[in-house]
Amino acid sequence: MGKEIERKYLVNHTNWDKTDKPPGQVYRQGYLAIESNKTIRVRQTPDKGYLTIKGISAGATRQEYEYEIPLDDARELLDNFSISELSKIRYIINFDNKIWEVDEFLGQNSGLILAEIELKSEEEMYDIPDWQGMEVTNDQRYYNANLTINPYKDWKENS
């Protein structure tokens, strides 16, 4: 069974702005299905496409199946079948031998920066970068699928 164990954090903008980082890549991702027990996502990176199926979260763990697909197929699926989508700039950061994916969201989610780390177990220990803020792993507002239908601009002042 495919499984993802991931923790998600807000990013401190001031410290992030001071961080030396590699160039980011623009990601476009859309959803073919958003249901309470699963999401089906298509992602387009500059040079690849992906189809991802994710199950319901239990803590920081959920079922995940991800498959690389042709870039043209990803683009066509997004253009013709996506019910909602978002764009973001993704940075891959190696911090203390762990890979962090930091997303600066664009469009209606502009101003939101999230960092994710994938783990081997929910108990795995890791060091905290100085740009990491509050953990939001279990806050469903920050799920990418939810950001496509309830964007950050609509609720950021109340968080």
C-alpha positions in Angstrom: 0.0 0.0 0.0 1.3 3.5 -0.8 1.6 5.7 2.2 2.6 9.2 2.9 3.7 10.5 6.3 4.0 14.2 6.2 4.2 17.2 8.6 3.2 20.6 7.4 4.2 24.0 8.8 3.6 27.7 8.2 6.7 29.5 7.2 8.1 32.6 8.9 8.2 35.1 6.0 11.0 37.3 7.5 13.4 34.3 8.1 12.4 32.7 4.8 13.3 35.9 2.9 16.8 35.8 4.5 17.3 32.1 3.6 19.7 31.2 0.8 17.6 28.9 -1.4 17.8 27.3 -4.8 15.6 28.5 -7.7 12.0 27.4 -7.3 9.8 25.7 -9.9 6.3 26.8 -10.8 3.8 24.0 -10.2 0.2 24.0 -11.5 -2.0 21.4 -9.9 -5.7 20.7 -10.1 -8.2 18.3 -8.8 -10.3 15.8 -10.7 -12.1 14.8 -7.4 -12.3 16.3 -4.0 -14.3 14.1 -1.6 -14.2 13.6 2.2 -12.3 10.3 1.9 -10.1 10.9 -1.2 -8.7 13.4 -3.7 -7.5 12.8 -7.2 -4.9 15.4 -8.3 -3.0 16.2 -11.5 0.3 18.2 -11.2 2.2 19.9 -13.9 5.8 20.8 -13.2 8.1 22.5 -15.7 9.1 19.1 -17.2 6.8 16.4 -15.8 3.3 15.4 -15.0 1.9 13.4 -12.1 -1.4 11.8 -11.2 -1.9 11.4 -7.5 -4.6 9.7 -5.4 -4.7 10.5 -1.7 -6.8 9.0 1.0 -8.1 10.4 4.2 -5.6 11.6 6.8 -5.1 9.9 10.1 -2.7 12.1 12.0 0.2 12.8 9.7 -0.4 9.6 7.7 -2.5 8.8 4.7 -2.7 6.5 1.7 -1.0 8.0 -1.4 -0.4 6.7 -4.9 1.5 8.8 -7.3 2.3 8.1 -10.9 4.4 10.1 -13.4 2.4 10.8 -16.6 3.3 12.6 -19.8 3.5 16.3 -19.5 1.1 16.9 -22.3 -1.4 14.5 -20.6 -1.1 16.5 -17.4 -1.7 19.8 -19.2 -4.8 18.3 -21.0 -6.2 16.9 -17.8 -5.8 20.2 -16.1 -7.3 22.1 -19.0 -10.3 19.8 -19.6 -11.1 18.0 -16.3 -9.9 19.9 -13.3 -12.7 21.1 -11.0 -10.4 23.4 -9.1 -6.7 24.3 -9.2 -3.9 26.4 -7.8 -0.3 27.4 -8.6 2.7 27.7 -6.4 6.5 28.0 -6.5 8.2 25.0 -4.9 11.6 25.1 -3.4 13.4 21.9 -2.4 15.5 22.5 0.7 18.0 20.1 2.2 18.2 20.9 5.9 20.2 18.6 8.2 20.0 15.7 5.8 16.2 16.0 5.4 14.3 17.2 2.4 11.8 20.0 2.9 9.4 21.2 0.2 8.5 24.8 0.6 5.6 26.2 -1.4 5.0 29.9 -2.0 1.4 30.0 -3.2 0.3 32.3 -6.0 -3.0 33.8 -7.1 -5.8 33.7 -4.5 -3.5 31.9 -2.1 -0.8 34.6 -2.4 1.0 35.4 0.9 0.8 31.8 2.1 4.0 29.9 2.4 4.0 26.3 3.7 6.8 23.8 4.4 6.3 20.0 4.3 8.6 17.2 5.4 8.0 13.6 4.5 9.0 11.1 7.2 9.4 7.3 7.6 7.3 7.3 10.7 5.1 9.7 12.7 7.7 9.4 15.5 10.7 10.2 13.4 12.8 13.1 14.8 14.1 16.0 12.8 15.7 19.4 13.3 13.7 22.6 12.8 14.9 25.3 10.3 14.7 28.8 11.6 12.1 29.7 9.0 9.7 27.1 10.2 6.6 28.4 12.0 3.5 26.8 13.6 2.6 23.2 12.6 -0.6 23.0 10.6 -0.5 19.3 9.7 -4.0 18.6 11.0 -5.6 21.9 10.0 -7.6 21.1 6.9 -7.7 24.7 5.7 -4.1 24.2 4.6 -4.7 21.1 2.5 -3.9 22.0 -1.1 -7.3 20.6 -2.2 -9.1 22.8 0.2 -7.0 25.9 -0.8 -8.5 25.5 -4.3 -12.0 25.9 -3.1 -11.5 28.0 0.0 -8.5 30.2 -0.8 -6.2 31.8 1.7 -7.3 35.3 0.8 -10.8 34.5 2.0 -9.8 33.6 5.6 -6.2 34.7 6.3 -7.3 37.7 8.4 -9.3 35.3 10.8 -6.5 32.8 11.3 
